[in-house]
Amino acid sequence: MKKTYLSFIVIVLTMSNLIAQKVVQPKNVRWGIGVFGGINRSRPELRNSNFQSFPDHYGLLLGLELNLRLNKRSSFHLQPSYTSIDKLNANRKYWDIPSLGVSTIKIPLLYRYRILDTKISPFLELGTGYNQAINGYYRIHTYPMCDLVPCQVDPNFEFNYDLSTKSAVSAIGGIGANVTVGKISIPITVRYEHYVNDLLFSARFFGSGPQLQFENIALLTGINF
């Protein structure tokens, strides 16, 4: 994880240096704030002794934005947000039903380039994100067999895992269009995110526990001032 944190810090410092170089032209630099939200489709994958996939989860993604416009086409965007998965059940396998829940604060830093300087302008974005899980669990409900049929569930047959590594860095790319109305802008974005490292759960006995990987696709809109 030290290497992951170091990589994230290097990326942020590099982007900060680019911002500082642009600030030599103060007439083109403008700060802005905004809010955004949308639908986030998460695809979690769990790896332990056996690969375990979960169905796609659709949930809300809500957040705030701080942006720095460098010129008519280039800008940086810092977008802290929140999203949550709860009681997501995998397909039943044998006599086990795995379930998953994770709540995450996401802090992406994005570079956005507007292809046209018009009131409706398509854009491309690229960046990195820091993802901090507030809480999370992986639970396995085990149904023992009694005379070839499932028995009544006993709490002793429920295994719980807690997150031991709660942070992950992600790579982000997206496309969209920016609609300018007077002094405000309305971005509409389709964004793809892939976790570079896994979230880890505590092991039941010894060694490493299950590893959780995420891919996200989000449809977002908002208002920037």
C-alpha positions as protocol buffer text, in pm:
chain_id: "A"
residue {
  index: 1
  type: MET
  ca { x: 0 y: 0 z: 0 }
}
residue {
  index: 2
  type: LYS
  ca { x: 295 y: 238 z: 54 }
}
residue {
  index: 3
  type: LYS
  ca { x: 373 y: 215 z: -319 }
}
residue {
  index: 4
  type: THR
  ca { x: 8 y: 288 z: -399 }
}
residue {
  index: 5
  type: TYR
  ca { x: 0 y: 596 z: -176 }
}
residue {
  index: 6
  type: LEU
  ca { x: 332 y: 715 z: -321 }
}
residue {
  index: 7
  type: SER
  ca { x: 202 y: 677 z: -679 }
}
residue {
  index: 8
  type: PHE
  ca { x: -111 y: 874 z: -592 }
}
residue {
  index: 9
  type: ILE
  ca { x: 91 y: 1155 z: -432 }
}
residue {
  index: 10
  type: VAL
  ca { x: 326 y: 1174 z: -733 }
}
residue {
  index: 11
  type: ILE
  ca { x: 28 y: 1207 z: -972 }
}
residue {
  index: 12
  type: VAL
  ca { x: -133 y: 1480 z: -760 }
}
residue {
  index: 13
  type: LEU
  ca { x: 197 y: 1674 z: -733 }
}
residue {
  index: 14
  type: THR
  ca { x: 252 y: 1647 z: -1107 }
}
residue {
  index: 15
  type: MET
  ca { x: -93 y: 1785 z: -1180 }
}
residue {
  index: 16
  type: SER
  ca { x: -39 y: 2062 z: -922 }
}
residue {
  index: 17
  type: ASN
  ca { x: 283 y: 2156 z: -1100 }
}
residue {
  index: 18
  type: LEU
  ca { x: 95 y: 2181 z: -1431 }
}
residue {
  index: 19
  type: ILE
  ca { x: -161 y: 2407 z: -1265 }
}
residue {
  index: 20
  type: ALA
  ca { x: 116 y: 2629 z: -1129 }
}
residue {
  index: 21
  type: GLN
  ca { x: 269 y: 2663 z: -1475 }
}
residue {
  index: 22
  type: LYS
  ca { x: -63 y: 2775 z: -1619 }
}
residue {
  index: 23
  type: VAL
  ca { x: -125 y: 3034 z: -1348 }
}
residue {
  index: 24
  type: VAL
  ca { x: 133 y: 3263 z: -1512 }
}
residue {
  index: 25
  type: GLN
  ca { x: -161 y: 3377 z: -1729 }
}
residue {
  index: 26
  type: PRO
  ca { x: -402 y: 3496 z: -1457 }
}
residue {
  index: 27
  type: LYS
  ca { x: -652 y: 3644 z: -1704 }
}
residue {
  index: 28
  type: ASN
  ca { x: -734 y: 3291 z: -1829 }
}
residue {
  index: 29
  type: VAL
  ca { x: -754 y: 3126 z: -1486 }
}
residue {
  index: 30
  type: ARG
  ca { x: -1089 y: 3101 z: -1309 }
}
residue {
  index: 31
  type: TRP
  ca { x: -1203 y: 2900 z: -1009 }
}
residue {
  index: 32
  type: GLY
  ca { x: -1551 y: 2750 z: -993 }
}
residue {
  index: 33
  type: ILE
  ca { x: -1771 y: 2532 z: -774 }
}
residue {
  index: 34
  type: GLY
  ca { x: -2060 y: 2302 z: -844 }
}
residue {
  index: 35
  type: VAL
  ca { x: -2266 y: 1998 z: -755 }
}
residue {
  index: 36
  type: PHE
  ca { x: -2319 y: 1677 z: -950 }
}
residue {
  index: 37
  type: GLY
  ca { x: -2491 y: 1342 z: -930 }
}
residue {
  index: 38
  type: GLY
  ca { x: -2603 y: 1046 z: -1132 }
}
residue {
  index: 39
  type: ILE
  ca { x: -2628 y: 671 z: -1164 }
}
residue {
  index: 40
  type: ASN
  ca { x: -2324 y: 455 z: -1093 }
}
residue {
  index: 41
  type: ARG
  ca { x: -2309 y: 96 z: -1218 }
}
residue {
  index: 42
  type: SER
  ca { x: -2063 y: -103 z: -1007 }
}
residue {
  index: 43
  type: ARG
  ca { x: -1924 y: -441 z: -1106 }
}
residue {
  index: 44
  type: PRO
  ca { x: -1755 y: -597 z: -799 }
}
residue {
  index: 45
  type: GLU
  ca { x: -1539 y: -906 z: -832 }
}
residue {
  index: 46
  type: LEU
  ca { x: -1411 y: -1103 z: -534 }
}
residue {
  index: 47
  type: ARG
  ca { x: -1105 y: -1325 z: -549 }
}
residue {
  index: 48
  type: ASN
  ca { x: -1009 y: -1581 z: -286 }
}
residue {
  index: 49
  type: SER
  ca { x: -951 y: -1953 z: -334 }
}
residue {
  index: 50
  type: ASN
  ca { x: -1235 y: -1934 z: -589 }
}
residue {
  index: 51
  type: PHE
  ca { x: -1334 y: -1643 z: -811 }
}
residue {
  index: 52
  type: GLN
  ca { x: -1669 y: -1496 z: -703 }
}
residue {
  index: 53
  type: SER
  ca { x: -1860 y: -1254 z: -926 }
}
residue {
  index: 54
  type: PHE
  ca { x: -2158 y: -1047 z: -817 }
}
residue {
  index: 55
  type: PRO
  ca { x: -2437 y: -902 z: -1029 }
}
residue {
  index: 56
  type: ASP
  ca { x: -2401 y: -540 z: -1138 }
}
residue {
  index: 57
  type: HIS
  ca { x: -2520 y: -290 z: -880 }
}
residue {
  index: 58
  type: TYR
  ca { x: -2691 y: 37 z: -978 }
}
residue {
  index: 59
  type: GLY
  ca { x: -2676 y: 314 z: -718 }
}
residue {
  index: 60
  type: LEU
  ca { x: -2663 y: 690 z: -673 }
}
residue {
  index: 61
  type: LEU
  ca { x: -2337 y: 886 z: -691 }
}
residue {
  index: 62
  type: LEU
  ca { x: -2360 y: 1234 z: -534 }
}
residue {
  index: 63
  type: GLY
  ca { x: -2090 y: 1493 z: -480 }
}
residue {
  index: 64
  type: LEU
  ca { x: -1943 y: 1842 z: -489 }
}
residue {
  index: 65
  type: GLU
  ca { x: -1700 y: 1992 z: -740 }
}
residue {
  index: 66
  type: LEU
  ca { x: -1412 y: 2238 z: -727 }
}
residue {
  index: 67
  type: ASN
  ca { x: -1281 y: 2327 z: -1073 }
}
residue {
  index: 68
  type: LEU
  ca { x: -996 y: 2535 z: -1210 }
}
residue {
  index: 69
  type: ARG
  ca { x: -1034 y: 2657 z: -1567 }
}
residue {
  index: 70
  type: LEU
  ca { x: -691 y: 2712 z: -1725 }
}
residue {
  index: 71
  type: ASN
  ca { x: -811 y: 2851 z: -2058 }
}
residue {
  index: 72
  type: LYS
  ca { x: -1114 y: 2827 z: -2287 }
}
residue {
  index: 73
  type: ARG
  ca { x: -1069 y: 2452 z: -2337 }
}
residue {
  index: 74
  type: SER
  ca { x: -866 y: 2304 z: -2048 }
}
residue {
  index: 75
  type: SER
  ca { x: -964 y: 2262 z: -1682 }
}
residue {
  index: 76
  type: PHE
  ca { x: -897 y: 2056 z: -1371 }
}
residue {
  index: 77
  type: HIS
  ca { x: -1180 y: 1912 z: -1159 }
}
residue {
  index: 78
  type: LEU
  ca { x: -1172 y: 1782 z: -800 }
}
residue {
  index: 79
  type: GLN
  ca { x: -1496 y: 1592 z: -730 }
}
residue {
  index: 80
  type: PRO
  ca { x: -1542 y: 1436 z: -383 }
}
residue {
  index: 81
  type: SER
  ca { x: -1849 y: 1212 z: -383 }
}
residue {
  index: 82
  type: TYR
  ca { x: -2025 y: 930 z: -199 }
}
residue {
  index: 83
  type: THR
  ca { x: -2174 y: 600 z: -315 }
}
residue {
  index: 84
  type: SER
  ca { x: -2285 y: 282 z: -140 }
}
residue {
  index: 85
  type: ILE
  ca { x: -2355 y: -88 z: -201 }
}
residue {
  index: 86
  type: ASP
  ca { x: -2551 y: -286 z: 58 }
}
residue {
  index: 87
  type: LYS
  ca { x: -2672 y: -648 z: 73 }
}
residue {
  index: 88
  type: LEU
  ca { x: -2559 y: -736 z: -277 }
}
residue {
  index: 89
  type: ASN
  ca { x: -2605 y: -1113 z: -310 }
}
residue {
  index: 90
  type: ALA
  ca { x: -2408 y: -1334 z: -544 }
}
residue {
  index: 91
  type: ASN
  ca { x: -2578 y: -1623 z: -721 }
}
residue {
  index: 92
  type: ARG
  ca { x: -2624 y: -1917 z: -488 }
}
residue {
  index: 93
  type: LYS
  ca { x: -2341 y: -2169 z: -517 }
}
residue {
  index: 94
  type: TYR
  ca { x: -2391 y: -2512 z: -365 }
}
residue {
  index: 95
  type: TRP
  ca { x: -2520 y: -2430 z: -14 }
}
residue {
  index: 96
  type: ASP
  ca { x: -2359 y: -2088 z: 26 }
}
residue {
  index: 97
  type: ILE
  ca { x: -2499 y: -1740 z: -45 }
}
residue {
  index: 98
  type: PRO
  ca { x: -2227 y: -1471 z: -39 }
}
residue {
  index: 99
  type: SER
  ca { x: -2335 y: -1110 z: 22 }
}
residue {
  index: 100
  type: LEU
  ca { x: -2139 y: -785 z: -1 }
}
residue {
  index: 101
  type: GLY
  ca { x: -2166 y: -427 z: 123 }
}
residue {
  index: 102
  type: VAL
  ca { x: -1930 y: -129 z: 81 }
}
residue {
  index: 103
  type: SER
  ca { x: -1977 y: 246 z: 137 }
}
residue {
  index: 104
  type: THR
  ca { x: -1714 y: 464 z: -30 }
}
residue {
  index: 105
  type: ILE
  ca { x: -1598 y: 825 z: -37 }
}
residue {
  index: 106
  type: LYS
  ca { x: -1445 y: 892 z: -379 }
}
residue {
  index: 107
  type: ILE
  ca { x: -1201 y: 1176 z: -454 }
}
residue {
  index: 108
  type: PRO
  ca { x: -1120 y: 1191 z: -826 }
}
residue {
  index: 109
  type: LEU
  ca { x: -885 y: 1451 z: -976 }
}
residue {
  index: 110
  type: LEU
  ca { x: -957 y: 1499 z: -1348 }
}
residue {
  index: 111
  type: TYR
  ca { x: -815 y: 1688 z: -1643 }
}
residue {
  index: 112
  type: ARG
  ca { x: -1088 y: 1787 z: -1889 }
}
residue {
  index: 113
  type: TYR
  ca { x: -1034 y: 1910 z: -2246 }
}
residue {
  index: 114
  type: ARG
  ca { x: -1317 y: 2075 z: -2441 }
}
residue {
  index: 115
  type: ILE
  ca { x: -1290 y: 1989 z: -2809 }
}
residue {
  index: 116
  type: LEU
  ca { x: -1484 y: 2298 z: -2921 }
}
residue {
  index: 117
  type: ASP
  ca { x: -1521 y: 2641 z: -2766 }
}
residue {
  index: 118
  type: THR
  ca { x: -1896 y: 2659 z: -2819 }
}
residue {
  index: 119
  type: LYS
  ca { x: -2206 y: 2673 z: -2600 }
}
residue {
  index: 120
  type: ILE
  ca { x: -2249 y: 2296 z: -2645 }
}
residue {
  index: 121
  type: SER
  ca { x: -1898 y: 2154 z: -2639 }
}
residue {
  index: 122
  type: PRO
  ca { x: -1795 y: 1785 z: -2635 }
}
residue {
  index: 123
  type: PHE
  ca { x: -1506 y: 1703 z: -2405 }
}
residue {
  index: 124
  type: LEU
  ca { x: -1269 y: 1428 z: -2298 }
}
residue {
  index: 125
  type: GLU
  ca { x: -1150 y: 1371 z: -1942 }
}
residue {
  index: 126
  type: LEU
  ca { x: -871 y: 1169 z: -1784 }
}
residue {
  index: 127
  type: GLY
  ca { x: -755 y: 1135 z: -1427 }
}
residue {
  index: 128
  type: THR
  ca { x: -703 y: 934 z: -1114 }
}
residue {
  index: 129
  type: GLY
  ca { x: -912 y: 875 z: -802 }
}
residue {
  index: 130
  type: TYR
  ca { x: -861 y: 799 z: -436 }
}
residue {
  index: 131
  type: ASN
  ca { x: -1132 y: 573 z: -291 }
}
residue {
  index: 132
  type: GLN
  ca { x: -1179 y: 539 z: 86 }
}
residue {
  index: 133
  type: ALA
  ca { x: -1422 y: 275 z: 212 }
}
residue {
  index: 134
  type: ILE
  ca { x: -1604 y: 396 z: 523 }
}
residue {
  index: 135
  type: ASN
  ca { x: -1719 y: 45 z: 604 }
}
residue {
  index: 136
  type: GLY
  ca { x: -1757 y: -284 z: 427 }
}
residue {
  index: 137
  type: TYR
  ca { x: -1836 y: -650 z: 480 }
}
residue {
  index: 138
  type: TYR
  ca { x: -1829 y: -982 z: 301 }
}
residue {
  index: 139
  type: ARG
  ca { x: -2064 y: -1241 z: 448 }
}
residue {
  index: 140
  type: ILE
  ca { x: -2125 y: -1605 z: 362 }
}
residue {
  index: 141
  type: HIS
  ca { x: -2453 y: -1767 z: 465 }
}
residue {
  index: 142
  type: THR
  ca { x: -2404 y: -2144 z: 471 }
}
residue {
  index: 143
  type: TYR
  ca { x: -2703 y: -2374 z: 450 }
}
residue {
  index: 144
  type: PRO
  ca { x: -2613 y: -2728 z: 571 }
}
residue {
  index: 145
  type: MET
  ca { x: -2801 y: -3021 z: 423 }
}
residue {
  index: 146
  type: CYS
  ca { x: -3043 y: -3228 z: 628 }
}
residue {
  index: 147
  type: ASP
  ca { x: -3181 y: -3534 z: 451 }
}
residue {
  index: 148
  type: LEU
  ca { x: -3095 y: -3385 z: 110 }
}
residue {
  index: 149
  type: VAL
  ca { x: -3276 y: -3055 z: 178 }
}
residue {
  index: 150
  type: PRO
  ca { x: -3141 y: -2731 z: 332 }
}
residue {
  index: 151
  type: CYS
  ca { x: -3171 y: -2712 z: 710 }
}
residue {
  index: 152
  type: GLN
  ca { x: -3288 y: -2407 z: 899 }
}
residue {
  index: 153
  type: VAL
  ca { x: -3007 y: -2152 z: 908 }
}
residue {
  index: 154
  type: ASP
  ca { x: -2793 y: -2158 z: 1222 }
}
residue {
  index: 155
  type: PRO
  ca { x: -2597 y: -1840 z: 1310 }
}
residue {
  index: 156
  type: ASN
  ca { x: -2291 y: -2059 z: 1358 }
}
residue {
  index: 157
  type: PHE
  ca { x: -2294 y: -2121 z: 983 }
}
residue {
  index: 158
  type: GLU
  ca { x: -2256 y: -1752 z: 896 }
}
residue {
  index: 159
  type: PHE
  ca { x: -1901 y: -1633 z: 827 }
}
residue {
  index: 160
  type: ASN
  ca { x: -1822 y: -1260 z: 836 }
}
residue {
  index: 161
  type: TYR
  ca { x: -1520 y: -1074 z: 697 }
}
residue {
  index: 162
  type: ASP
  ca { x: -1433 y: -709 z: 761 }
}
residue {
  index: 163
  type: LEU
  ca { x: -1224 y: -482 z: 541 }
}
residue {
  index: 164
  type: SER
  ca { x: -859 y: -471 z: 646 }
}
residue {
  index: 165
  type: THR
  ca { x: -744 y: -249 z: 356 }
}
residue {
  index: 166
  type: LYS
  ca { x: -997 y: 28 z: 299 }
}
residue {
  index: 167
  type: SER
  ca { x: -834 y: 245 z: 34 }
}
residue {
  index: 168
  type: ALA
  ca { x: -770 y: 206 z: -337 }
}
residue {
  index: 169
  type: VAL
  ca { x: -644 y: 417 z: -626 }
}
residue {
  index: 170
  type: SER
  ca { x: -834 y: 411 z: -955 }
}
residue {
  index: 171
  type: ALA
  ca { x: -776 y: 513 z: -1317 }
}
residue {
  index: 172
  type: ILE
  ca { x: -1055 y: 721 z: -1476 }
}
residue {
  index: 173
  type: GLY
  ca { x: -1154 y: 816 z: -1829 }
}
residue {
  index: 174
  type: GLY
  ca { x: -1467 y: 974 z: -1970 }
}
residue {
  index: 175
  type: ILE
  ca { x: -1645 y: 1156 z: -2250 }
}
residue {
  index: 176
  type: GLY
  ca { x: -1924 y: 1408 z: -2239 }
}
residue {
  index: 177
  type: ALA
  ca { x: -2063 y: 1743 z: -2342 }
}
residue {
  index: 178
  type: ASN
  ca { x: -2069 y: 2078 z: -2164 }
}
residue {
  index: 179
  type: VAL
  ca { x: -2376 y: 2301 z: -2207 }
}
residue {
  index: 180
  type: THR
  ca { x: -2318 y: 2669 z: -2125 }
}
residue {
  index: 181
  type: VAL
  ca { x: -2623 y: 2871 z: -2016 }
}
residue {
  index: 182
  type: GLY
  ca { x: -2532 y: 3226 z: -1919 }
}
residue {
  index: 183
  type: LYS
  ca { x: -2280 y: 3212 z: -1635 }
}
residue {
  index: 184
  type: ILE
  ca { x: -2341 y: 2846 z: -1549 }
}
residue {
  index: 185
  type: SER
  ca { x: -2242 y: 2526 z: -1725 }
}
residue {
  index: 186
  type: ILE
  ca { x: -2412 y: 2185 z: -1725 }
}
residue {
  index: 187
  type: PRO
  ca { x: -2176 y: 1894 z: -1794 }
}
residue {
  index: 188
  type: ILE
  ca { x: -2316 y: 1556 z: -1899 }
}
residue {
  index: 189
  type: THR
  ca { x: -2057 y: 1280 z: -1859 }
}
residue {
  index: 190
  type: VAL
  ca { x: -2018 y: 907 z: -1917 }
}
residue {
  index: 191
  type: ARG
  ca { x: -1727 y: 795 z: -1698 }
}
residue {
  index: 192
  type: TYR
  ca { x: -1535 y: 468 z: -1667 }
}
residue {
  index: 193
  type: GLU
  ca { x: -1332 y: 382 z: -1356 }
}
residue {
  index: 194
  type: HIS
  ca { x: -1110 y: 84 z: -1280 }
}
residue {
  index: 195
  type: TYR
  ca { x: -948 y: 15 z: -941 }
}
residue {
  index: 196
  type: VAL
  ca { x: -570 y: -19 z: -973 }
}
residue {
  index: 197
  type: ASN
  ca { x: -537 y: -207 z: -643 }
}
residue {
  index: 198
  type: ASP
  ca { x: -774 y: -430 z: -445 }
}
residue {
  index: 199
  type: LEU
  ca { x: -960 y: -380 z: -122 }
}
residue {
  index: 200
  type: LEU
  ca { x: -869 y: -661 z: 119 }
}
residue {
  index: 201
  type: PHE
  ca { x: -1085 y: -840 z: 375 }
}
residue {
  index: 202
  type: SER
  ca { x: -956 y: -992 z: 699 }
}
residue {
  index: 203
  type: ALA
  ca { x: -868 y: -1360 z: 683 }
}
residue {
  index: 204
  type: ARG
  ca { x: -1076 y: -1613 z: 874 }
}
residue {
  index: 205
  type: PHE
  ca { x: -771 y: -1787 z: 1020 }
}
residue {
  index: 206
  type: PHE
  ca { x: -429 y: -1716 z: 870 }
}
residue {
  index: 207
  type: GLY
  ca { x: -293 y: -1554 z: 555 }
}
residue {
  index: 208
  type: SER
  ca { x: -460 y: -1305 z: 326 }
}
residue {
  index: 209
  type: GLY
  ca { x: -836 y: -1279 z: 297 }
}
residue {
  index: 210
  type: PRO
  ca { x: -1060 y: -1221 z: -7 }
}
residue {
  index: 211
  type: GLN
  ca { x: -962 y: -943 z: -248 }
}
residue {
  index: 212
  type: LEU
  ca { x: -1226 y: -707 z: -387 }
}
residue {
  index: 213
  type: GLN
  ca { x: -1190 y: -537 z: -726 }
}
residue {
  index: 214
  type: PHE
  ca { x: -1423 y: -276 z: -880 }
}
residue {
  index: 215
  type: GLU
  ca { x: -1512 y: -150 z: -1225 }
}
residue {
  index: 216
  type: ASN
  ca { x: -1757 y: 141 z: -1242 }
}
residue {
  index: 217
  type: ILE
  ca { x: -1947 y: 314 z: -1521 }
}
residue {
  index: 218
  type: ALA
  ca { x: -2134 y: 631 z: -1426 }
}
residue {
  index: 219
  type: LEU
  ca { x: -2376 y: 863 z: -1605 }
}
residue {
  index: 220
  type: LEU
  ca { x: -2342 y: 1205 z: -1441 }
}
residue {
  index: 221
  type: THR
  ca { x: -2471 y: 1558 z: -1472 }
}
residue {
  index: 222
  type: GLY
  ca { x: -2462 y: 1869 z: -1255 }
}
residue {
  index: 223
  type: ILE
  ca { x: -2433 y: 2248 z: -1240 }
}
residue {
  index: 224
  type: ASN
  ca { x: -2107 y: 2445 z: -1226 }
}
residue {
  index: 225
  type: PHE
  ca { x: -2091 y: 2813 z: -1130 }
}
